[in-house]
Amino acid sequence: MLNKRLVQTFSRLVQINSVSKNETRFHTYLLNSLNDLGLVVREDDSRNQTKLGGNNIVATLVGNMKNEPLFFSCHTDTVPPGEGIEVEEIDGNLYSKGETILGADDKAGIAIILEAIKQIQDQSIPHGTIEFVFCPGEEIGLIGSSALDMSLIEAKNGYVLDSGGPVGHVTIASPTLYMYEVVIEGQAAHAGIEPEKGVSVVDVLAEALPAIKTGRLDDNTTANIGLIKGGDATNVVLDHLIVKGEIRSVDIEKAHRLVQEMTSAFQQASEKHGAAVSINTSKMATGFDISDDDQVMQLLLKSAENLEYEVMREVSGGGSDANVFNEKGKRVVNLSIGYENIHTTDEYIPIIEMERAVQLVIELIKNSPTKVE
Ligand SMILES: [Zn+2]
């Protein structure tokens, strides 16, 4: 039997526009809903700093058992076109009417959480302390979660409900991503009359490249030089070159090492040939890698087994709030909640997957181990 209340909650949530930076009205609605459910609702004051439409919200379902606290997290913003969303049900799947995204990313997660809380209360299911964390501005660079003071969250282990595909799939790892830009300055000279007066940045590049690894370096590591640009005439010794590239690895140390290798290759080559070099490296995302031995995975594996859900471990190519939580010391995986074709007007979600996700959230809460004092 399909859960009407869940679908109604979801439809209501997506009808309140909350494209990134414009989350205000949605936050007001969500704060009211959480208060109505009797949760202890707190906000940080990150909005001053982030200039988003709302603060981060931490809502606590106070425990009536001494189980390890857990947290669940969703983001409250959507991508455009996300205004005036109307939900249409076709064969058990929820779609938008076609002009907008659906917003299941990530409001399906929020609807799942609200429904799980209602079922726990309706059925008087005993539980430890559970924290629900809602962050704005995820889609424009994990801005809300990055500004969140993690001391507001007691739980060490958490589940982000913000991944596509069937329930049971779980993102256990995500790469650290570095992007870099190298500017090499040599000395121009007439290539036919006095080339010896020039410093060719081509020589620098040729010297540096053999020491820079690119392509697939191992199962979870890639590196690429994606842009090389410079020069404008055949008769001028090339004196200016820009090189842009990236490095991705689930192994944070390895990503860092590759950045250092690239940096010293360009520095040494520039020095040898008398060129100047400036290298700008930015860490765009901090990855994570959670093993089956981790408590957060142990609990997931046990809960999925109880429900007879098949667990499929995935490595993500992109970032989510899970990256931020892990970077800040929590242990967090990202659970698939059923949506497909995100960030397009073809986005949809099967109702059955949302229901399966509600059961998974409840099962995780039920099975959270007894707290060791
Ligand atoms: Zn999302």
Residues whose N, C-alpha, C, O or C-beta is under 5 A from the ligand:
A	BS01	ZN	D105 D106 D162
